[in-house]
Amino acid sequence: MHQFLAVHLRACDCAGPCQHSRETVQAALGHLLQVLRSKGCIPPRAASGASAVQKELDGFEAYLAQVCGLAPATRSNRLHYVRAFLESRFGRRPIELARLKPKDILQFVSHHGDEGHLGAVKVICSSLRSYLRFRTLGGERTESLIAAVPTVAQWRLASVPKALAQTEIKQFLSAFDCTVAGGQRDYAMARCLVDLGLRSKEVARIQLEDFNWHEGTLQIKGAKGGRVDLLPLPVETGRAIVQYLRNGRPNRPSRALFVRQRAPLDAPISPDIVRWAMRCAYARAGLPKPWPGAHALRHSIACRLLQSGASLKEIADILRHRSLNTSQIYTKVDLNRLALVALPWPGRMS
């Protein structure tokens, strides 16, 4: 494997389709080793004692899952930055927080923060803050270290939600080819996003048992905070899902509603597949670039409800916001009501 990566890949001129990216090939070879070990074709990885950092991360992950109730993706992001921080400060030595100084926190954030955007810096800071709170439960004095974690300046409700107009939604939904299995699956996913305001992660996690066809409801599990929500199933959404189940979904033992069209065929789709399918449909529809992201479809349903006279409480219930404050951002796009409270512009009109 090392010879392939170091020698062959540098001068690779193999006929396509093939990958030439070292990162992609290295990841694929890692999966190959796992398969070969599971089949007994090669010896298992040499056993080695878990490092102090790994033991610490195992306890921290259990805290994030059982105490904080965070989703796997959120836990993975926090573990990534905490691992980098602990390895840079302790290596394979025991974890001793008494050796840490506030300047160590600031140096790590400033170094890694230069590599990303504002959102990445916020994740780094929240990850370190969460880890230090975890150590506080064990009796450690971490007040000075927590105070040293910088706060990223970001004003709440400073942005305007990106949403698609009703004509753009129709144009977007017409971009799916429902005569083929893949198009039926993608169209059903799009209806879940457009009609129910689901997140990409929630669409990927829908199971066949989550539907109650007699009552016309859909149960959403695995949402933020591990909650379970019950939503009414719109008629058009149900029709799209039924068409996909009857004509487009492969006959597989998987209980996931949306499954892959390519190998591994029995595996459920990932949120990335949902987002990619929506991005491709947006491009086929010829809508203005750039692609605003799948979350814009969630914003669109909130804007449509607001324009039809729905209250913020009703929007918060449909989007399953924990706090009504989260829904306040949609008041920025309610131009009709904003016009009623707008004051006259000072000065003369030209």
N, C-alpha and C positions, 0 to 999 in steps of 0.2 A: 504493500500500500504506500509506504513512504517513497519507494522508488517510482511508483506510478505518479505520485503527486509531484515529486521533485524533478524527475527526469522526463517522463513521457508527456505530462500535461503542458510543460513549457513549450514543447515543439509539436504539440498535437495537431495533426492535419487530417484526422479521421473524417470520413464522410458523415454528413448529418443525417438525422438530427442527433446531436450529442452536446453535452455541456462542456464548456471550457473554463468556467469559473471555479477557482480553487475552493472557495467556500462551499459552493453547491456540491462539488464532487466529494469533498471531504465529509460533508454531512451524509451523502448517499452511502459512502463507504462505511461510515459509522453504523448505519442501519443494516448494511450487509453483514457486518461483524455480529450484530445482535442476532440476526437470523441464523447465521452459521453456528453460533454458540447454542442457540435454542434447539437446533437440529442435531447437536452433538458432532458436527463435522470438524470443529476445532475445539481445543481445550477452553474451559471457562477462563474468564479474566482472573489473574492472580489475586488471591485474597490479600487485602491490605487493611490494616486498622483504619477506621474512619478518623479523619483529622479532627482537631478540636473545633475548627470552623464548621465542618459538616455537622458535628454533633450539636453545635450551637444553632445552626440553621434548622435542624430537625425540630428542636424545641420551639423555635420561633415560628415555624410553619404551623405547628400544632396550635399555637396561640392564635395565629391569624385565622385559622379555620374554625376552631372551637369557641374561642372567646369573642373574636371580632366578627366572625361570620362572613369573611371576605370571599369573593369568587376566586376560582383557580387562577385566572389571568392576572388579577390584582395581586394575589399572593406571589405569583411568579415574578412580577415586576419588582416587588419589594425585596424578595429574596435575592434577586440579581444584584441590586445595588448594595444591600447589606453584605453579601458575600464579597463583593469587590472591596468594600470598606474594611472588613475584618481581615481579609487576606493582605491588603496593603499595609495594615498596621501590625498584625501579629504573625502572618505567615502560617507555619505549622506549630507555633508556640501556643500555650494555653491562653484563653481569653481572660485578660485582666483589665477590667474597665478602669481600675485605679491608675493605670499607666496612661490613660487617655487624657489629653488636654483639649480645651475648647479650640485651640488653634488647629488641632488635627481634624476636627469637624469642618472648620472653615477651609482648610487646604483641600480636603477631599471634594467638597461641594464646588469650590472655585475651579478645580482641575477638571472634574467631570462635567460641570455645567457649561464649560466652554465648548464641549463637543455637541451640544444639542440646543434646542429652542427653549422657550420659557416653560412650556409644559413639561419637558424632561427635567428641568431644574426643580419644579414643584414636586415631581415624583421622587426625586432623589431626597429632597428635604423631608417629605412625608414618610419615606421609608426609614430614614435614620431616626426620626422622631418616634415612629412606631416601635422600632427595635429598642430604643432606650426606655420607652414605657414598659415594654416587656421585661426588661431587666429590673425595672423598679419593683415589679411584682415579686421578684426573688430577693428583695431586701437591699438591692444596690442603691447607692445615693447617686442619682443621675441628674439632679436638678440643674447643675451648672452646665452639663453637656447638652441637655435639652434646650436650655436658654441660648446656647451657642449656635444651634441650628438656625440658619437665617430664614426669614419669612419673605417669600417672593411677593413683590407688589403686584397685585392684580385686582382691579376694581370690579366688584360684583355688578352684573348686568351691564357691563360696559359695551358688549358686542350686540349685534342685531342678528337674530336667528335667520339662517338661510333657508328659504322655503321655495317650493315650486308653485306657480300659479295653477289654477284649475285646468286651463288649456294645456299647460305643460305636462300636467299629470296625465291627461288623456293621451297626449302625444307619446309620453313615456310608456304607458301601458300598451299602446298599439305597436310597440317595437318588438314584441315577443312573437315568435313563430310557434303558435300552438298546434301546428300540424305534426310536430316532432316531439319526442319524449322530453328532450332537454328543454325545449321551449315551454312545455306544459309545466315542468317543475319550476323553472325560473319565473313564469307568470304567477304561479301559485305563491311563490315566495314574495313576489312584488306586491300581490294583493294583501298579504299579511303585513307588510311594511306600510303600505298606503292606507289601508282601511282600518287597521288595528293600532298603528303606531308602535309596532314592536321594534325592539333593537335587533341587530343582526345576530347577536349571540342567542337571543330568545328564539328567533326563527330556526336556527340550526338545532336547537335542543327540543323542538316539539316532538312528542311521541304519539303514536297512534292511540294510546289509551287516554290522551289528554282531551279527546273530543267527546262531547255528549250530544249526539246527533238528534236525539229526541227533544232535548231542551234547547238545542242550538247554542251551546256554550263551548268555550275553549279554555282549558286550564293552563296557565303559564307558570311553570316551575323553574327554579334556578335563576330567578331574577335577582336584582341587587339585594343583598342582605339575606338571601336564602328564603325569601317570601314566596308564597303561592297565591296567585291572583286568578280570578274567574272573570272572563270577558265574554260578552255576547258575540256570537259569530255572525257577521253580516252575510246576506244572501249571496252576493257576488263573490265574496271570499270563499264561502262554502262550495259554490259551484266550481270555482277554479281548483280547489283541493280535490273535490270528487272526480273531476275530469282527469287530474293527474293520477289519482289512485287507480282509476279504472283503465286508463290507457297509457300512462307514462311511467309509472313507478315499476321498477323491476321486481320480480317475485323473489324476494330475499327474506331470510329469517329475521333481519334486523327490525326492531320495533320503532326505529326513528322514522318520522314522516318523510323527510327529505334525505335521500341517499345519493351516493355518488353515481355518476354515469360512466366513470372510468375506474379502472382498478385502483384500489381494492373496492369492488362493487358493493360489498355488504357493509362498508363503513359509512357512518353518517357524515354528512357534510360538515365543514367547519365554517365559522363566521366569515373567514376570508373568502370562501367560495360564494357566500351570499353577497358580499360586497363587490366581488369581481363581476358576478352576473349582473348586478344592478349598474355597475360602471359601463359594461359593454352595451347594455340596453340603452343607457343614456346617450352613448356615442352614436348608436344606430338611429336613435330618434332625431338626431341633428339638433339637439338643444344647445344653448349657449355654453361655451367652455369657460372655465374649467368645471370638471365634475365636482359638485358641492359635497359629495359624500352621501352614504346611505342614511345618515342621521337627518339629512335634509328632508327625507320623506316623512320622518317622525315629526319634524317641525311643521310640515305642510298640513298634516291633519289638525294640529293645534290651531294654525292660522285659519283653516276653513271653519272650524268650530267657532272661533272667535268672531269671524265675519258673519256667521249665521245667528249670532246672538247668545252663544253659550257663555256661561260665567267661568271665571278662572277656577272655581271649585270643581266644576264639571270637567274641565280640561285636565286638571290635576288628577281626578279620579280615573279618567280614561288612560292617561299616560303613566299612571301609577307613581306619581311623585310623592315622596314621603312628606315633603313640606310644601305648603302653598307658595312659599317664597320662590321656589324653583320655577313655578309657572308665571311669575310676574314678568319675566323677560318678554313674554308674548304681548304685553301691553304696548311695546314699541312698534309693533306692526299693525295695531288697531288704529288705522289712520282716521276713521270716521269719528271715533270717540276722542282721539287726541285733538281733532279739529275743534271740538266743543269746548275744550279747556285752554286752547292756545290763546295767548294774549296778542293784541295788535302789535305789529312790528313798529318800533319807534322811528320817527322821521317821516319824510314825505315819500309818496310813491311816485316813481318816475314814469 
